[in-house]
Amino acid sequence: MKAIVQRVHSSSVIIDDTIHASIHRGMNVLIGYCQGDDTGKNEWLIDKLLGLRIFPDEYGKMNLSLNDISGELLIIPNFTLCAQNDKGLRPSFVHAEDPIKAKVLFEHFNSRLLKIQ
């Protein structure tokens, strides 16, 4: 599993000029499942995201978590995070999880987040 986490004031996913999801202050997270990933990695990432202290407190020090600010998460699946780019100019995606398995893991991730809220 690989993830890119970005603090945002707002974020949205627009497909064909239609907003499919949007959030206010929180985290924009691209998540890619690699071969061998399982639901245990989902649990680890959820705990990490909710506790990651990347938001400024009243003194400007990054000391607050998503929970502390009642922030939102926008989770976006992205298999290209598991690409291998070390040889040649064409990335290889052989280490990305099978799309069906990745979808199951992604749905599990989102369902676990909904249960926590």
Order of alpha helices (4+ residues) and beta strands (2+ residues): beta-beta-beta-beta-alpha-beta-beta-alpha-beta-alpha
